Amino acid sequence: MKRMHIHVAVENLADSVRFYSAMFGNVEPTVTKSDYCKWELIDPPVNFAISQRGAKPGVDHIGIQVETDEELAEMNARFAAAALPVQHQSGTTCCYAKSDKAWTVDPQGVAWETFRTLESAPVYGQSHIEALPVSGSTAACCVPSETAISFRSRQ
């Protein structure tokens, strides 16, 4: 099963948790950290995350979460078919989870990821605010290196 993923940077995590919990029918987050919360909703099927980590408020990135290696390969092929640069990351730590993923940026400059979560992680991981990844890096989170300049320019 594939699930849409939306990550929004927020100014006030507590206020945003109250708002989104109400929006999702009084559903509490499935992951709650001091700077990050995530809802894995069934109706609608979405992985919706918010974080308060110093990024400009608004949509940080959009993606598609998958459950199997086969689905990840399928999504990677879709990214490649879009004829845009793609960066692959294996075993990267991001958003309190270890994942295999790929990144691209759409023609409007919106960062897109596809990922398969392998396990939870005790730390957030490296944010694109703290340090953009070096090309080919597998340790950074939340932005593809080939598109770092275009991603930064929209912020």
N, C-alpha and C positions, 0 to 999 in steps of 0.2 A: 504494500500500500504506500502510495506517495501522499505527502501532506505538505501544504503550503507553509512557508516559514516567513514571518515578518518580524523584523527587529526594529524597534523604535527607541531612539535616545530621548530621555526625559529629563526635566529639570528637578522634579520632586518625585522620588520613587513612591513614597507613602500615598501621596495624593493620586498618583497614577494607578497604583494597585487598587485603591478604592474605586476609581472610575472604571477601570477595565474589568474588575471582578463584577461590578454591577452590570456592565455591558454584556458580559458573558453569562448572565443569569445567576448572579451570586455564587459563581464558581471561584474558589481560591486558587492561587498559583500552584502548579505541581512542583516547582523549584523556587525557593525563596532564599536569597542571599542579601547581604547588606547593600549591594550595588546592582542587583540583577534579579529579575523574576521572570518566570516562564509559565505559560499555560499550554498544555497539550490537549486541545479540545477535540471532541469527537463530532460535535455539531455546532458550527461547521468544522470540518477537519483541517485544523491549522495549528502550527507551532508558533505561538505569538510570544515574543520576548521583549522586555523593556530593560534598559540599563541606565544608570546614572553614573557615568564615568568620564564626564567632561566633554563629550562630543556635542556638537550643535544639535539642539532638539529637533526631532523630526524623524522621518524614515531613514534608518541607517543602512539597511540592505534588505533584500527580499530573496527568498530561495525556495528550494524544494527539498524536503527531507525524505529520504528513502530508507527502507528496512533491510535491503539485501545488496550484496555486491553486484548482482545482475542489474538491479534497478539503478545503481550508481553508474554502472557502465552505460546503460541506456541514456541516462541524463547527460553524462559526459559526451556521448555521441551527439545529443541534441545541441549542447553548447558548441561543439565543433562545427556542426552544420550551420550555425548562425554566422560563421565566418568572422568571429571576433576572437581576440587573444584569450586563451584559457590558461589558468595556473592550477596545477594539481598539488594537493597537500596530503600526505599520508601521516596518520597518527598525530595530528596536530591538536594542541589543547586550546580550546576557545569556548567561552561561555560556560565554564564549569563542566565541560565535556571533552572527551578525547574522540576525534572523528577523522574519517577519511573524507576529503572534499575536493571540489573544484570551484574556481571563481571565474567570472567574466564580468564585463560591464556592458550594459545595453547602450544603444546609440544616444540616449539622453543622459548618460553618465550614472545611471543607477546600478550599483553593485548587486550582482546576483550570485548566489552560491547554490550548489547542490551538495548534500552531505549525508553520510551514514554515521550515526553515533555509535561508537564502540563501547564506551563506558563513561561513567561520571568521573569528574576530576575535582580535587579539593581546591583548585585555584581557577580564577577566571581565564587566565592565559594572557598572552601579549595582545594588547589592543592596538589598533591602527593609529590611535592617538599617541601612544607611547613611542612606537617605532614601527615604521612601515617595513615589511619584510624585504629581504634581499632576494633578487630573482632566484628561483629554485629553492627557496627556504621552505622547510616543512614545519617550522615552529611558530609561525605567526598566525594571527587571527583576524578575521573580519575585513580583509580587503586584499585583492589580488595585486601582486607586485607590478605586473606589466601595465596595470591601469592606475597605479597610485597617483600619478600626476593628474589624470582626468578626474579621479575620485576627489582628490584634494581641492581641485578647482571649483567643484560644485558646492563645497562647504563654505 
